[in-house]
Amino acid sequence: MFRFGDATFAPRPDALLAAALPLIWVSWVAAARAYNGRVFGAGSEEYRRIMDAGISLTAAVAIVSYSTKAEVARGFVVVTLPTVTALSLIGRYRLRKYLHGRRVRGECLRRAVAVGHREAVTELVREFGRARHHGMQIVAACLPDDGGLDWVGTVPVEGRMSEVAEVVRRCDADAVAVLACPELAGLELRRLAWQLEKTDTELLVASALLDIAGPRTSIRPVAGLPLLHVEHPELTGRRRLVKALVDRVAAAVALVLLAPLWAVTALLIRLDDPGPAFFSQERVGRDGKGFRMIKFRTMVVDAERRRHALAAAGTSGGVLFKLKDDPRVTRLGARLRRWSVDELPQLVNVLRGEMSLVGPRPPLRDEVDRYGGDVFRRLAVKPGMTGLWQVSGRSDLSWEESVRLDLRYIENWSLALDLQILWKTLAAVFRGSGAY
């Protein structure tokens, strides 16, 4: 409170709150554990904690100002705090991209020792090498007693499972990744944790479950045992209805907004190569039901007849027929594929309910006829205009990798994952890599 002559001036509560907001925000974010280094660089947990901090601080200010009748401007609650939260999320995103760039260059990597059987360690080394932005570098491996002392891919085998703590010290590792194996479970794993505790080395234990995301798993004690409970993926009921509603509303809006682009693209196709502007082809949808998928035509008119000739000549191997230098693609068609403009008519399929915005790649009937085993799981949901395969390499992926990503999506589907994939699709389309 300040006194000037006979007048007394007291600063408004919202003015004091605005002045102290930087300190309050940093403290609140710290209380939400959003500065924990383990959530940096991967997953949605980092963003979720920022959102939790923003929502809880906004609610706290509103409740306190109402209960104490403090004169806090409504704009502070409605505009300022949400803006601070949004700017923090954008800042985290930009910092994450910067961190990913440094990791790809071999910087800011955590050194880890992989423990498990040779096949599992080989796969882990391959995955971390392919996705270096996750920040984990395998520097050594420890195999079972009968594993031998040699190399696993490009990683040296530095010891046996009974020597993990010594290998960590010798390699100056920051973490230990234990893969599912019977030789290191229960009491042996507990003893390893005790040894690593002395050096503050992080212990990471991989579940035997493949491609199951965190939201579907929880650890619940039963009779003193920490059991991992796995929820079934929600592929029916209310969540499917919500997904269908979001798909159709978004498709309808996109069709209206993109109508001018449709008209120009159709005209250019007709001028570039004689024939129709659109191309329809039978694809297989959910539960094996067929439908006609619509695309802008990017190939010559007799492409289907020439496809059988190319396949018979063995030009493309495996279940998925895809050529990097397909002679049937027109000059304009190559450009349309480069920017995925040819996929836009599939919005009509989404509006009809035959496809989804996000889902597995829509297969051909002859591809489905060659499916085997777990691959049929891809037909449990609607195919999508984009998916994990689209944001992870597009046509550069092998058939096995494409199937694995589709199954991962089905097992871990959520509306938040769909939004994340749609956001990443924009970046994948802008790069144009793997589009042919």
Number of C-alpha atoms within 10 A of each C-alpha: 6 9 9 7 6 5 7 9 9 8 9 13 14 19 14 11 15 16 11 11 16 12 11 14 17 14 13 18 20 15 12 18 15 22 15 10 9 10 15 19 21 14 10 13 14 22 19 14 20 23 20 16 23 23 14 14 20 18 14 13 16 17 12 12 17 12 9 8 9 13 12 20 13 12 10 18 18 12 10 15 21 17 14 15 21 15 12 17 18 13 12 17 15 12 14 17 14 12 20 21 15 16 21 17 12 13 14 16 19 15 19 24 28 29 26 24 21 20 9 16 25 18 13 17 21 14 12 15 16 11 13 19 23 20 22 21 23 24 20 27 31 27 25 18 12 8 15 14 15 13 14 18 13 12 18 15 23 23 22 20 23 16 13 23 21 15 21 23 13 11 14 14 20 20 21 26 20 23 20 17 15 11 15 19 15 9 9 14 15 12 13 19 18 13 15 21 12 9 12 12 19 15 18 14 14 12 13 10 9 11 15 19 14 9 10 15 13 13 11 12 11 9 7 7 9 11 12 13 12 15 11 10 13 15 16 10 8 10 14 15 12 11 16 19 14 14 20 21 12 15 22 14 11 13 17 10 11 11 11 10 13 19 11 10 19 15 13 13 23 14 12 12 18 10 14 14 19 15 17 14 12 14 22 24 26 17 13 17 12 16 16 15 22 20 20 24 26 24 20 18 17 10 15 13 9 14 16 11 12 16 13 10 10 10 13 14 12 12 16 18 14 15 14 11 9 14 13 17 18 18 14 18 22 18 17 20 19 18 18 19 18 22 17 19 19 23 27 18 22 25 20 13 14 22 28 26 27 26 26 30 23 20 19 17 15 12 14 18 10 11 13 9 6 10 15 15 17 28 23 16 19 26 25 22 22 22 26 27 23 27 19 19 17 20 18 17 15 13 14 13 14 23 20 18 20 22 25 18 23 22 19 18 19 18 14 10 16 19 13 13 21 20 12 18 20 14 11 20 19 12 12 17 16 18 20 21
